[in-house]
Amino acid sequence: MQLYISPTSPYARKAWMVVLEKGLQDEVEIIPVNPWGSPPELTSKNPLSQVPVLVTEPDQAIYDSRVICAYLDSVRDEPQLIPRTAMERISVLRMEALADGMSDVAVGVFLARKDNGDNPDTPAIERQLGKIKAALKVMESEVPNFEGKFDLGTIAYSASLSYLDLRYGELQWRQQVPILAAWFETIAQRPAMSTTAPPA
Ligand SMILES: N[C@@H](CCC(=O)N[C@@H](CS)C(=O)NCC(=O)O)C(=O)O
């Protein structure tokens, strides 16, 4: 299999972390591309020109990151990153939705600020930034439930928080949510986190 990624994409990082946590690294080749340049090798597989894309067979490409993670979790049983029982499964998928939603906002604001040049943030951008703060608070309130758990929900939280470190240093998110920050420090020690870190 081949996983097309961009080193800065939080969605691609989530999928790559799942590859590593599932022990599939020898079966998945990681291929970096620049999705913003709409390279034919990517658009031929995903008309949206977005990463990640997982190619499972010569003519079989899977996207987006949620579908890829669900597929990878089904390739082998252990470790189970998406629980099989209904309510636990929904809880993990809801965490993934919150993390991806925070990434959607963060990536969107990063692009909007580029368009906005040196002008102050517009009210629309400020509203979006408020969503990041609200999402962080919800994530923090859930830390007591994690109890050493490492599943697709916590992988998704890790990937999205790492994107804040990459693009939003000025937000100083750790100061707003110290319990979440302390949890994240323990997660940051995992090899899947260091292997997928974007180049400095
Ligand atoms: N919902 C998608 C979002 C993927 C996404 O937005 N990827 C960005 C990189 S962070 C991308 O490839 N953007 C290029 C573009 O939209 O042209 C997923 O979860 O995979």
The ligand as an SDF file (V2000), in Angstrom:
LIG
                    3D

 20 19  0  0  0  0  0  0  0  0999 V2000
  -11.5040   15.8090    5.3570 N   0  0  0  0  0  0  0  0  0  0  0  0
  -10.2130   15.5820    4.7580 C   0  0  0  0  0  0  0  0  0  0  0  0
   -9.4010   16.8700    4.8090 C   0  0  0  0  0  0  0  0  0  0  0  0
   -8.0820   16.7190    4.0650 C   0  0  0  0  0  0  0  0  0  0  0  0
   -7.4240   18.0830    3.8180 C   0  0  0  0  0  0  0  0  0  0  0  0
   -8.0630   19.1470    3.8890 O   0  0  0  0  0  0  0  0  0  0  0  0
   -6.1230   18.0480    3.5000 N   0  0  0  0  0  0  0  0  0  0  0  0
   -5.4020   19.2770    3.1780 C   0  0  0  0  0  0  0  0  0  0  0  0
   -4.0300   19.2950    3.8130 C   0  0  0  0  0  0  0  0  0  0  0  0
   -4.1080   19.7130    5.5070 S   0  0  0  0  0  0  0  0  0  0  0  0
   -5.1830   19.3100    1.6820 C   0  0  0  0  0  0  0  0  0  0  0  0
   -4.7150   18.3460    1.1290 O   0  0  0  0  0  0  0  0  0  0  0  0
   -5.5080   20.4410    1.0470 N   0  0  0  0  0  0  0  0  0  0  0  0
   -5.2300   20.6830   -0.3360 C   0  0  0  0  0  0  0  0  0  0  0  0
   -6.4030   21.3290   -1.0340 C   0  0  0  0  0  0  0  0  0  0  0  0
   -7.4930   21.3900   -0.4360 O   0  0  0  0  0  0  0  0  0  0  0  0
   -6.2210   21.7290   -2.1680 O   0  0  0  0  0  0  0  0  0  0  0  0
   -9.4990   14.4290    5.4700 C   0  0  0  0  0  0  0  0  0  0  0  0
   -9.8330   14.1740    6.6450 O   0  0  0  0  0  0  0  0  0  0  0  0
   -8.6680   13.7500    4.8670 O   0  0  0  0  0  0  0  0  0  0  0  0
  1  2  1  0
  2  3  1  0
  2 18  1  0
  3  4  1  0
  4  5  1  0
  5  6  2  0
  5  7  1  0
  7  8  1  0
  8  9  1  0
  8 11  1  0
  9 10  1  0
 11 12  2  0
 11 13  1  0
 13 14  1  0
 14 15  1  0
 15 16  2  0
 15 17  1  0
 18 19  2  0
 18 20  1  0
M  END
$$$$
